[in-house]
Amino acid sequence: MAFTAIGITALLGGLSEAPEEPEALGPGSVLDQGLYSTKFVESRMAVEKAKGTWDKDKRFVELVFEVTNKGDETYQVGLPPVKLEQAFTSNSFAGSLVKITPAFPKDSGPLTFAQAKGGETGQLQPGVTSQVIVRYRLNDTEQPPEKITMDVASFEFEPEWNTNVPRWRMIAEENLENYKFYPEIKARVTLAVKKGDAT
């Protein structure tokens, strides 16, 4: 009887295991996101020097990645989602950075771009590894955080339910209580912010 009760309880979810913690990663780690292969290079302070006496130095916190587009098409660098439940609609790289802690004020950005031979671009070409920068501006009195933690999602190549045409989409699960989709967190990446001479 005890075995049967445990079996039924487990079947009904009463003894279900707690959700697995995302993989914990740090500087230099490489993550296979399905659509992208991503190396988390560093987080650092950067300063844009004043252009004249009328101007002043601008300070930034930058997240630096090396991103390879593993798809057959060009995809966007994109932006991190404003809300977690909006993330699943994105297939851009920065769209997979579904939560960044601590959160920066809205007027801080971010500005996102990939380094290219001709300068900066918002596109990631297929089969090409690009350095991607996600940049937040600090206000005059704001101090940079000691570290930044990112919850990172991944993608799968699956047919659309209505067309049966396969495409890259973010892996997400529906919350049956509010009928919203939330991304599955593939990894939680923590990077100490390198201050250098920027402060």
N, C-alpha and C positions, 0 to 999 in steps of 0.2 A: 504493500500500500504506500509506503513511504516513497519508494522509487517512482511509483505512478504519480504521486502528488508532485514530486520534484519535477518529473517530466512534464506534467501539465503546466506547472507554474513557469517553468523555463519556456515552454511553448508559447505561453501567453505574455512572455516578456517580463515576468516577475523577477527572474534571476538574470536578466540580461546584463552583460558586461558594460561597464562604463565606456563611452567612446574613447578610442585610442587618441593619445596626444599626438599632435603633428610632429614630424621629424624636426629636431632642434639642430639648426645649422648656424655657422658663423662665417667670418671673413675667409674668402678663398674657396668656399664650398660651391659645388656644382649641383644643380637640380635639373632633372629631366621633367619638364612641364608638359610633355607631349608635343605641343606645337613649337615650344621653345626649349633650347638648352641654355641654362642661365648660370653664369658664375657671379657670385656676390662678391665684388671686389673690395669695396670699402665704403665707409661714410666719412665725410671730411668737411672741414670748413673751407670756404673759398671767399676771396675778396676781389671785387671789381673796383679798381682804383678810380678816384674822382678824375673827371676829364678836364677840370679847370677849377678856378677859385670859386665859381658859382655852383659847383657840384660838390658832392661828398661821397666818400667810399660807401659801397654797398656790400653787405655781408650775406653769405648764403650757407646753408647746409646742403650738401650734395650727397646723393646716393649714387654709387657707381656700379654698373653692371657690364658684363660681357655677354651679349645675347646673340644666339644663333637661331635664325628662323628656319625651322625644319620642314616647313610647308612648301607647297609648290607655287604659292602666290605671294605677292607683296602684302604685308600687314603693317598696321600702324603702331607707332610707339605708344600713343594714346595717353590717357590720364588715369590715375587711381580713382576708383568709384567714390562718389560722395556718400552713398549709403550702401551698406552691405547687401541689402536685398536687391539692389540695382546691378550688382556686379556681374551676375550670370549672363547678361545679354552681351557682354564684351568679349572680343577675341583679340584685343590689343595686348601688348606686353604689359604696360603699366596698369591696365585694367585688371591684371591678375594679382596686383599688390592690394589685396582687398581690405587690409587694415594696417595702418601705420601708427605706431605708438612711440612717443606721445603725438597727439594730433596737433597740427599747426593751424594757426588762424587762417580764415578764408582768404584774407588779403596777402598771405604769404606765398600763394601759388597753389600747386607747383607749376614750374616750367619744365617740360620734358622734351628731350631731343636725343638723336643719335649722332655721333660724330661720323662724318663722311669726308671723302677727299675734297669735295667742293665746299666744305663747311659743315653746317648743321642741317639735319633732315628729320622729318617726322615719320619716315618710312623705314621698314626693315625688309630688305630684299631676300628672296628665298636662297637658302644655302650660304648666306653671308653672315659672318660674325661681326657685330658692331658694338662699340662702346656706347652704352646708353646712360644718360644723366637724368636724374630726377632732382630738381633744384627748388629749395624753399628759401625765400628771402627772410632774413631776420630784421626786425625793426631796430631803431637806434639803441634802445636799452635792453633788448632781449638777449638773453644768454643762450647759447646752444645747449641742447640736451647732452648728457653724458653718453647716452647710447640710443639707438633707434631699433625697434623691433617691428618686423613685417610679417603678417600672415599672408602666405602666398598660395594661390590656387593653381590648378593645372587644367589641361584640356584633353579632349578625346575626339577622335575622328569618327563621327556617327551619322547615320542617315537622319534627315529631318522627318518628323512624324507625319507631316502632311504632304511632303513631296518625295520622300524616300531618297533624296539626293544627299550624299554624305558631305559634311562640312565640319570644320573644327569648332567645337563649342566648349565652354567652361563646364567642368564637372560640378554639378550642384544637386541638391536634394530639396524636395518640396516639404515645407512645414505644413502639416495637415491642420494645424490649429488656425493659422492665418492665411494659408494658401499662397505663401510667398516662397520663392526659391532662394536658398542660401548656398554659397559656394562651399565645396569641400576643401578644407585647409590641408594642403599637401605638406607644407613645411612652415616652421616659425623661425625666422632668421633674425639674429641679433648682431648688430654692428656697433662697436664703439665709435664715437665721433672723434676723428683725429683733428686736434686743434691746430697744430703746427704754429705758424707765425700769424695766423689769420685773426687772432683775437687781439 
